[in-house]
Amino acid sequence: MNETVSFGYQSVSPREKTARVGQVFSSVARNYDRMNDAMSGGMHRLWKDRFVRRVKPRSGEDILDMAGGTGDIAFRIAKFAPGCAITVADINADMLSVGIERAVKRGIDGLVWTEANAEVLTFPTASFDAYTIAFGIRNVTDIPAALGEAHRVLRRGGRFFCLEFSTTLWPGFGDLYDAYSHRIVPQLGRAIAGDADSYRYLIESIRRFPDMPTFERMIVDAGFVRTNVEPMLGGLVAIHSGWKI
């Protein structure tokens, strides 16, 4: 069977997508956070703050932040709820290296950093109270497998939270954002990170990601209940959540 998956607007084999996504993030790791500021006008910081408030981490909880390489979500969780046991996992060692350096500079210790594939986690079943993933799920080759693993590693009563780009429902805004993202973002990538192609892929991956109702059904299919979708900017960005019972 010649199974293919999307890499931006291209169809490639699952193995090739995993390798190429790895190359993208190794290329952008050093400038990832600067580019997030440039692409979103700094709004990604507000989205992430809101995301962590929705997670409501509590002291003493075990939390897995998947695809959290540069530490943005983990640092916020640690500030919101000192005393959490936070594991930062990412498939890309270069992203993790950037996160570890940032933690040292900020004097944040106690985080566990580990290289891990979201589709085949090595953590024992029922290890965590919460699973977070921000702007990472769309880059996973097998999203249902990753959602299944998220469900597996959560304890009963555990919660799943995902922050991801989606499809805005505001009339006209989607067309404006499409024009901006396809024409301007790759040029920002070239100017700031010296890499237009990686940022072209990142924009294309947003376009290929399932819409909000479709992704919510995928979360339900993975076994989660009490699912919820909280759109921002009409759905340009959305917080998806669910519970394991």
C-alpha positions as CSV (number, residue, x, y, z in Angstrom):
1,M,0.0,0.0,0.0
2,N,1.4,3.4,-1.0
3,E,0.2,5.4,1.9
4,T,1.0,9.1,1.7
5,V,0.5,12.0,4.1
6,S,0.7,15.8,3.6
7,F,3.9,17.8,4.0
8,G,2.4,21.2,3.4
9,Y,0.8,21.0,0.0
10,Q,2.9,18.0,-1.0
11,S,2.0,14.3,-0.6
12,V,4.9,12.3,0.8
13,S,5.5,9.0,2.6
14,P,5.0,9.0,6.4
15,R,8.8,8.4,6.9
16,E,9.7,11.2,4.6
17,K,7.3,13.6,6.4
18,T,8.8,12.8,9.8
19,A,12.3,13.4,8.4
20,R,11.5,16.6,6.6
21,V,9.6,18.1,9.6
22,G,12.7,17.3,11.7
23,Q,14.8,19.2,9.2
24,V,12.4,22.2,9.3
25,F,12.5,22.5,13.1
26,S,16.3,21.9,13.2
27,S,16.6,24.8,10.8
28,V,14.3,27.2,12.6
29,A,15.1,26.3,16.2
30,R,17.4,29.2,17.0
31,N,15.0,31.8,15.6
32,Y,11.7,30.0,16.4
33,D,10.6,32.4,19.1
34,R,11.7,35.6,17.3
35,M,9.8,34.4,14.3
36,N,6.7,33.7,16.4
37,D,6.8,37.3,17.5
38,A,7.2,38.6,14.0
39,M,4.5,36.4,12.4
40,S,1.9,37.0,15.1
41,G,2.8,40.6,16.2
42,G,3.5,39.1,19.6
43,M,0.0,37.7,19.9
44,H,1.2,34.2,20.4
45,R,2.3,35.2,23.9
46,L,-1.3,36.1,24.8
47,W,-2.6,32.9,23.3
48,K,-0.2,30.9,25.3
49,D,-1.0,32.7,28.5
50,R,-4.7,32.0,27.9
51,F,-4.0,28.4,27.1
52,V,-2.2,27.8,30.4
53,R,-5.0,29.5,32.3
54,R,-7.4,27.0,30.7
55,V,-5.2,24.1,31.7
56,K,-5.3,25.3,35.4
57,P,-2.1,23.4,36.5
58,R,-1.9,22.8,40.2
59,S,1.1,22.3,42.5
60,G,1.9,18.6,42.8
61,E,0.6,17.6,39.4
62,D,2.6,15.7,36.8
63,I,2.3,17.5,33.5
64,L,3.6,16.5,30.1
65,D,4.2,19.3,27.6
66,M,4.6,17.6,24.3
67,A,6.3,19.3,21.3
68,G,7.4,21.9,23.9
69,G,11.0,22.1,22.9
70,T,11.7,25.8,23.4
71,G,10.0,25.8,26.8
72,D,7.3,28.5,26.2
73,I,4.5,26.5,27.7
74,A,6.5,24.8,30.4
75,F,7.9,28.1,31.7
76,R,4.3,29.5,31.9
77,I,3.1,26.4,33.7
78,A,6.0,26.6,36.2
79,K,5.1,30.2,36.9
80,F,1.4,29.6,37.2
81,A,1.7,26.6,39.5
82,P,5.1,26.3,41.3
83,G,5.5,22.7,42.5
84,C,4.3,21.0,39.3
85,A,6.4,18.2,38.0
86,I,6.8,19.2,34.3
87,T,8.2,17.0,31.6
88,V,9.0,18.8,28.4
89,A,9.1,16.4,25.4
90,D,10.0,17.0,21.8
91,I,11.0,14.9,18.9
92,N,13.6,17.5,17.9
93,A,16.9,17.6,19.9
94,D,17.7,21.1,18.5
95,M,14.5,22.6,19.8
96,L,15.1,21.0,23.2
97,S,18.6,22.4,23.3
98,V,17.2,25.9,22.8
99,G,14.7,25.3,25.6
100,I,17.3,24.1,28.0
101,E,19.5,27.1,27.3
102,R,16.6,29.5,27.8
103,A,15.7,27.7,31.1
104,V,19.3,28.2,32.3
105,K,19.3,31.9,31.4
106,R,16.0,32.4,33.2
107,G,17.1,30.5,36.3
108,I,14.3,27.9,35.8
109,D,15.3,24.5,37.1
110,G,13.4,21.3,38.0
111,L,12.1,20.7,34.5
112,V,12.6,17.3,32.8
113,W,13.7,17.5,29.2
114,T,13.3,14.4,27.0
115,E,13.5,13.6,23.3
116,A,10.3,11.7,22.5
117,N,8.0,11.0,19.5
118,A,4.4,11.9,20.2
119,E,3.2,8.9,18.3
120,V,5.1,6.3,20.4
121,L,5.7,7.6,23.8
122,T,7.8,5.6,26.2
123,F,6.2,6.9,29.4
124,P,4.2,4.3,31.4
125,T,0.4,4.3,31.1
126,A,-1.4,6.7,33.5
127,S,1.7,8.8,34.3
128,F,0.4,12.3,34.0
129,D,-2.4,14.5,35.2
130,A,-2.4,16.8,32.2
131,Y,-1.1,16.7,28.6
132,T,-0.4,19.9,26.8
133,I,0.6,20.5,23.2
134,A,0.9,24.0,21.6
135,F,1.4,24.5,17.9
136,G,2.8,21.0,17.5
137,I,0.0,18.6,16.7
138,R,-0.3,19.6,13.1
139,N,3.4,18.6,12.5
140,V,2.8,15.1,13.8
141,T,2.8,12.5,11.0
142,D,0.1,10.3,12.5
143,I,-2.2,12.5,14.5
144,P,-4.6,9.8,15.7
145,A,-1.7,7.8,17.0
146,A,-0.5,10.9,19.0
147,L,-3.9,11.5,20.4
148,G,-4.2,7.8,21.4
149,E,-0.8,8.1,23.2
150,A,-2.0,11.3,24.9
151,H,-5.0,9.4,26.2
152,R,-2.9,6.4,27.3
153,V,-0.3,8.3,29.4
154,L,-3.0,10.4,31.2
155,R,-4.4,9.2,34.5
156,R,-8.1,8.8,35.0
157,G,-9.5,12.3,35.4
158,G,-6.5,13.6,33.4
159,R,-7.0,16.4,30.9
160,F,-5.8,17.0,27.4
161,F,-5.2,20.6,26.1
162,C,-4.1,21.5,22.6
163,L,-3.4,25.0,21.2
164,E,-3.3,25.0,17.4
165,F,-4.0,27.1,14.4
166,S,-7.3,26.4,12.7
167,T,-9.7,28.0,10.2
168,T,-11.1,31.4,11.0
169,L,-14.9,31.8,10.4
170,W,-14.8,35.6,10.3
171,P,-16.0,36.8,6.8
172,G,-13.1,38.3,4.9
173,F,-10.5,37.8,7.6
174,G,-9.5,34.4,6.3
175,D,-8.7,35.8,2.9
176,L,-6.6,38.6,4.4
177,Y,-4.7,36.1,6.6
178,D,-4.1,33.8,3.7
179,A,-2.6,36.6,1.7
180,Y,-0.5,37.7,4.6
181,S,0.7,34.3,5.5
182,H,1.5,33.0,2.0
183,R,3.2,36.2,0.8
184,I,4.7,37.9,3.8
185,V,5.6,35.1,6.3
186,P,8.1,33.3,4.0
187,Q,9.8,36.7,3.4
188,L,10.0,37.3,7.2
189,G,11.5,33.8,7.5
190,R,14.2,34.8,4.9
191,A,14.9,38.1,6.6
192,I,15.0,36.9,10.2
193,A,16.0,33.3,10.0
194,G,17.5,33.0,6.6
195,D,15.0,30.3,5.7
196,A,11.9,31.1,3.6
197,D,11.1,27.4,2.7
198,S,10.7,26.2,6.3
199,Y,8.2,29.0,7.0
200,R,6.4,28.3,3.8
201,Y,5.9,24.7,5.0
202,L,4.7,25.9,8.4
203,I,2.0,28.1,6.8
204,E,1.0,25.3,4.4
205,S,0.7,22.9,7.3
206,I,-1.8,25.2,8.9
207,R,-3.9,25.1,5.8
208,R,-3.9,21.3,5.7
209,F,-4.8,20.9,9.3
210,P,-8.4,19.7,10.0
211,D,-11.0,22.3,10.9
212,M,-12.3,22.6,14.4
213,P,-15.2,20.2,14.3
214,T,-13.1,17.6,12.5
215,F,-10.3,17.8,15.0
216,E,-12.7,17.6,17.9
217,R,-14.1,14.4,16.5
218,M,-10.5,13.0,16.3
219,I,-10.1,13.8,20.0
220,V,-13.4,12.0,20.8
221,D,-12.3,9.0,18.7
222,A,-9.1,8.8,20.8
223,G,-11.3,8.2,23.9
224,F,-11.6,11.7,25.4
225,V,-14.9,12.9,26.8
226,R,-16.3,16.4,27.7
227,T,-14.4,17.8,24.7
228,N,-14.5,21.5,24.1
229,V,-13.3,24.0,21.5
230,E,-12.5,27.6,22.3
231,P,-11.9,29.6,19.1
232,M,-9.8,32.8,19.1
233,L,-9.9,35.4,16.3
234,G,-12.9,33.5,14.9
235,G,-11.1,30.2,14.9
236,L,-7.7,31.3,13.5
237,V,-6.4,29.8,16.7
238,A,-8.3,27.3,18.9
239,I,-7.9,25.6,22.2
240,H,-9.1,22.0,22.1
241,S,-9.6,20.1,25.3
242,G,-10.9,16.8,26.6
243,W,-10.9,14.5,29.7
244,K,-10.0,10.9,30.3
245,I,-12.4,9.0,32.5
